[in-house]
């Protein structure tokens, strides 16, 4: 199965966020997963998370 890099980042982010007890900011999340912070600040992703 082929997935986009954005899909991979989303899946990794959701897995990590589901395992933490406290909220995590985008800077910490990007550092923990070694993914670009700019991806986490994408307004499209923010719209999905808020729903």
GUVEXRO-517783 format. One record per atom (N, C-alpha, C): x negated, z, y negated; atom name. Coordinates in Angstrom, 2 decimals, decimal comma. Atoms other than C-alpha are relative to their C-alpha. Layout:
<pts>
x:X z:Z y:Y atomo:CA
...
</pts>
This chain:
<pts>
x:-0,85 z:0,00 y:1,17 atomo:N
x:0,00 z:0,00 y:0,00 atomo:CA
x:-0,90 z:0,00 y:-1,24 atomo:C
x:0,73 z:0,05 y:1,25 atomo:N
x:-1,27 z:-0,87 y:-3,45 atomo:CA
x:0,78 z:0,75 y:-1,07 atomo:C
x:-0,63 z:-0,69 y:1,11 atomo:N
x:-0,56 z:1,40 y:-6,38 atomo:CA
x:-0,86 z:-0,20 y:-1,24 atomo:C
x:0,75 z:0,16 y:1,23 atomo:N
x:-1,56 z:1,11 y:-10,00 atomo:CA
x:-0,75 z:1,29 y:-0,31 atomo:C
x:0,76 z:-1,17 y:0,43 atomo:N
x:-4,05 z:3,45 y:-11,59 atomo:CA
x:0,94 z:1,00 y:-0,69 atomo:C
x:-0,95 z:-0,89 y:0,68 atomo:N
x:-1,23 z:4,83 y:-13,76 atomo:CA
x:0,85 z:0,76 y:1,02 atomo:C
x:-0,78 z:-0,67 y:-1,05 atomo:N
x:0,81 z:5,59 y:-10,63 atomo:CA
x:-0,83 z:1,08 y:0,68 atomo:C
x:0,89 z:-0,98 y:-0,63 atomo:N
x:-2,16 z:7,34 y:-9,06 atomo:CA
x:-0,16 z:1,22 y:-0,90 atomo:C
x:0,14 z:-1,11 y:0,94 atomo:N
x:-2,70 z:9,46 y:-12,19 atomo:CA
x:1,28 z:0,84 y:-0,06 atomo:C
x:-1,28 z:-0,71 y:0,04 atomo:N
x:0,99 z:10,35 y:-12,27 atomo:CA
x:0,18 z:0,87 y:1,24 atomo:C
x:-0,15 z:-0,76 y:-1,25 atomo:N
x:1,05 z:11,41 y:-8,62 atomo:CA
x:-0,95 z:1,19 y:0,02 atomo:C
x:0,97 z:-1,09 y:0,02 atomo:N
x:-2,13 z:13,48 y:-9,00 atomo:CA
x:0,42 z:1,09 y:-0,98 atomo:C
x:-0,45 z:-0,97 y:1,01 atomo:N
x:-0,76 z:15,13 y:-12,14 atomo:CA
x:1,17 z:0,82 y:0,51 atomo:C
x:-1,16 z:-0,71 y:-0,51 atomo:N
x:2,53 z:16,02 y:-10,50 atomo:CA
x:-0,37 z:0,97 y:1,12 atomo:C
x:0,45 z:-0,90 y:-1,08 atomo:N
x:0,78 z:17,48 y:-7,45 atomo:CA
x:-0,65 z:1,24 y:-0,58 atomo:C
x:0,67 z:-1,14 y:0,61 atomo:N
x:-1,44 z:19,66 y:-9,61 atomo:CA
x:0,99 z:0,89 y:-0,74 atomo:C
x:-0,95 z:-0,80 y:0,77 atomo:N
x:1,36 z:20,74 y:-11,92 atomo:CA
x:0,97 z:0,77 y:0,88 atomo:C
x:-0,92 z:-0,72 y:-0,90 atomo:N
x:3,56 z:21,70 y:-8,99 atomo:CA
x:-0,64 z:1,23 y:0,62 atomo:C
x:0,69 z:-1,11 y:-0,66 atomo:N
x:0,91 z:24,12 y:-7,75 atomo:CA
x:-0,45 z:1,09 y:-0,97 atomo:C
x:0,43 z:-1,02 y:0,96 atomo:N
x:0,21 z:26,04 y:-10,97 atomo:CA
x:1,19 z:0,82 y:-0,47 atomo:C
x:-1,06 z:-0,92 y:0,44 atomo:N
x:2,19 z:29,00 y:-12,25 atomo:CA
x:0,23 z:-0,08 y:-1,51 atomo:C
x:-0,07 z:0,03 y:1,45 atomo:N
x:1,46 z:28,57 y:-15,97 atomo:CA
x:-0,01 z:-1,45 y:-0,49 atomo:C
x:0,07 z:1,34 y:0,58 atomo:N
x:1,94 z:25,53 y:-18,22 atomo:CA
x:-1,46 z:-0,42 y:-0,20 atomo:C
x:1,36 z:0,52 y:0,15 atomo:N
x:-1,11 z:23,30 y:-18,52 atomo:CA
x:0,02 z:-1,09 y:-1,06 atomo:C
x:0,04 z:1,03 y:1,04 atomo:N
x:-2,04 z:21,26 y:-21,58 atomo:CA
x:-0,70 z:-1,25 y:0,51 atomo:C
x:0,53 z:1,29 y:-0,45 atomo:N
x:-3,12 z:17,64 y:-21,37 atomo:CA
x:-1,52 z:0,00 y:0,10 atomo:C
x:1,47 z:-0,05 y:-0,05 atomo:N
x:-6,77 z:18,43 y:-22,09 atomo:CA
x:-0,48 z:0,64 y:1,31 atomo:C
x:0,36 z:-0,68 y:-1,24 atomo:N
x:-7,01 z:20,86 y:-19,17 atomo:CA
x:0,33 z:-0,86 y:1,21 atomo:C
x:-0,43 z:0,86 y:-1,10 atomo:N
x:-5,09 z:18,55 y:-16,88 atomo:CA
x:-0,95 z:-1,18 y:0,18 atomo:C
x:0,91 z:1,14 y:-0,10 atomo:N
x:-7,31 z:15,59 y:-17,69 atomo:CA
x:-1,37 z:0,42 y:0,51 atomo:C
x:1,29 z:-0,50 y:-0,48 atomo:N
x:-10,44 z:17,67 y:-17,12 atomo:CA
x:0,06 z:0,35 y:1,48 atomo:C
x:-0,14 z:-0,39 y:-1,41 atomo:N
x:-9,19 z:19,09 y:-13,81 atomo:CA
x:0,06 z:-1,21 y:0,94 atomo:C
x:-0,19 z:1,17 y:-0,85 atomo:N
x:-8,26 z:15,66 y:-12,46 atomo:CA
x:-0,98 z:-1,14 y:-0,28 atomo:C
x:0,94 z:1,06 y:0,43 atomo:N
x:-11,00 z:13,64 y:-14,20 atomo:CA
x:0,74 z:-1,30 y:-0,28 atomo:C
x:-0,76 z:1,18 y:0,41 atomo:N
x:-8,45 z:11,28 y:-15,67 atomo:CA
x:0,01 z:-0,06 y:-1,53 atomo:C
x:0,03 z:0,12 y:1,46 atomo:N
x:-8,27 z:9,92 y:-19,23 atomo:CA
x:1,12 z:0,79 y:-0,67 atomo:C
x:-1,00 z:-0,78 y:0,75 atomo:N
x:-6,53 z:12,24 y:-21,67 atomo:CA
x:1,01 z:-0,93 y:-0,65 atomo:C
x:-0,90 z:0,95 y:0,65 atomo:N
x:-5,05 z:9,18 y:-23,37 atomo:CA
x:1,18 z:-0,37 y:0,90 atomo:C
x:-1,09 z:0,28 y:-0,93 atomo:N
x:-3,01 z:8,48 y:-20,23 atomo:CA
x:1,05 z:1,11 y:-0,08 atomo:C
x:-0,93 z:-1,14 y:0,02 atomo:N
x:-1,47 z:11,95 y:-20,40 atomo:CA
x:0,77 z:0,11 y:-1,29 atomo:C
x:-0,67 z:-0,05 y:1,30 atomo:N
x:-0,54 z:11,50 y:-24,03 atomo:CA
x:0,82 z:-1,25 y:-0,27 atomo:C
x:-0,80 z:1,22 y:0,10 atomo:N
x:1,24 z:8,20 y:-23,40 atomo:CA
x:1,47 z:0,39 y:-0,23 atomo:C
x:-1,39 z:-0,38 y:0,28 atomo:N
x:4,73 z:8,50 y:-24,97 atomo:CA
x:0,97 z:-0,37 y:1,12 atomo:C
x:-0,86 z:0,38 y:-1,12 atomo:N
x:6,25 z:6,72 y:-21,99 atomo:CA
x:0,02 z:1,09 y:1,06 atomo:C
x:0,08 z:-1,08 y:-0,98 atomo:N
x:5,03 z:9,44 y:-19,65 atomo:CA
x:0,73 z:1,23 y:-0,53 atomo:C
x:-0,67 z:-1,16 y:0,58 atomo:N
x:6,27 z:12,13 y:-22,04 atomo:CA
x:1,52 z:-0,13 y:0,12 atomo:C
x:-1,44 z:0,23 y:-0,14 atomo:N
x:9,75 z:10,57 y:-21,97 atomo:CA
x:0,46 z:0,29 y:1,42 atomo:C
x:-0,35 z:-0,23 y:-1,40 atomo:N
x:9,78 z:10,73 y:-18,17 atomo:CA
x:0,00 z:1,49 y:0,30 atomo:C
x:0,13 z:-1,42 y:-0,27 atomo:N
x:8,65 z:14,35 y:-18,07 atomo:CA
x:1,13 z:0,79 y:-0,65 atomo:C
x:-1,06 z:-0,72 y:0,70 atomo:N
x:11,28 z:15,46 y:-20,60 atomo:CA
x:1,37 z:-0,17 y:0,65 atomo:C
x:-1,32 z:0,24 y:-0,61 atomo:N
x:14,16 z:14,00 y:-18,56 atomo:CA
x:0,27 z:0,93 y:1,10 atomo:C
</pts>
